[in-house]
Amino acid sequence: MDYLPCPERSRAVLIGTSGYSHLDDLPAVRANVLALEALLCATDAPFRPESCVALVDPSTTVEVSKAVQKAAREATDTLLIYYAGHGLLDDLKQAGYLDQLVVGSAHYGPKTCQAVARLNREHLLGKSPAPNDDPRITHKGWDILNRLARSG
C-alpha cells in the first residue's frame, strides 16, 4: 500500500550545517537542503510551504530545538526531520565524555551540552562563546577531542 503524508497535518524540518570554524566546510549541504525544500515543500508536494522549515547554518542548537519541538507539536500525520552536516557524538563517546547509551535517552540534547561543557572545563578552554544552554567546542577543544577520541 502506498502512503503519502497528508500535507495539512504534516510538518518537515530540514537542517543543514555547511560552515564550520573547526572542521572542513560542507558547501553542498546548503544547496542540498534548499533543493530538498523545493522538492518536498511546494504547493503540490507532500508538505505545504507553511508547514516546512529549512534551517541552513542555524546559529544555535536552541534555534534547531525550538523548530523541531514546534513541528512535533503541530504534526498529526507525518513529521520529517532531516539533518546534514558533521557529527560530534561519536568523538564525545570515544573520548569518554558522553555515555554510550545517550542516543536512546530522552536527555540527548542536555547530556550532549553537559559533555561539551565538561570537555571545555577539564581542558581549561575557558568559557564557551555561547550561552550555557548551547555550549560550543572551540577550535582548540575540537583538536583535543579528536586526539582523545583517537587515542582510546
Secondary structure as the mmCIF struct_conf table of DSSP 4:
data_model
#
loop_
_struct_conf.conf_type_id
_struct_conf.id
_struct_conf.beg_label_comp_id
_struct_conf.beg_label_asym_id
_struct_conf.beg_label_seq_id
_struct_conf.end_label_comp_id
_struct_conf.end_label_asym_id
_struct_conf.end_label_seq_id
HELX_RH_3T_P HELX_RH_3T_P1 PRO A 7 ARG A 9
STRN STRN1 ARG A 11 GLY A 16
BEND BEND1 SER A 21 LEU A 23
HELX_RH_AL_P HELX_RH_AL_P1 PRO A 27 LEU A 40
BEND BEND2 CYS A 41 ALA A 42
TURN_TY1_P TURN_TY1_P1 THR A 43 ASP A 44
BEND BEND3 ALA A 45 PHE A 47
HELX_RH_3T_P HELX_RH_3T_P2 PRO A 49 SER A 51
STRN STRN2 CYS A 52 VAL A 56
BEND BEND4 ASP A 57 ASP A 57
BEND BEND5 SER A 59 SER A 59
HELX_RH_AL_P HELX_RH_AL_P2 THR A 61 GLU A 74
BEND BEND6 THR A 76 ASP A 77
STRN STRN3 LEU A 79 ALA A 84
BEND BEND7 GLY A 85 GLY A 85
HELX_RH_AL_P HELX_RH_AL_P3 LEU A 89 GLN A 94
TURN_TY1_P TURN_TY1_P2 ALA A 95 GLY A 96
BEND BEND8 TYR A 97 LEU A 98
TURN_TY1_P TURN_TY1_P3 GLN A 100 LEU A 101
HELX_RH_3T_P HELX_RH_3T_P3 VAL A 102 GLY A 104
BEND BEND9 SER A 105 SER A 105
TURN_TY1_P TURN_TY1_P4 ALA A 106 HIS A 107
HELX_RH_AL_P HELX_RH_AL_P4 TYR A 108 GLU A 122
TURN_TY1_P TURN_TY1_P5 HIS A 123 LEU A 124
BEND BEND10 LYS A 127 LYS A 127
BEND BEND11 PRO A 129 ALA A 130
TURN_TY1_P TURN_TY1_P6 ASN A 132 ASP A 133
BEND BEND12 ASP A 134 ASP A 134
HELX_RH_AL_P HELX_RH_AL_P5 HIS A 139 SER A 151
#
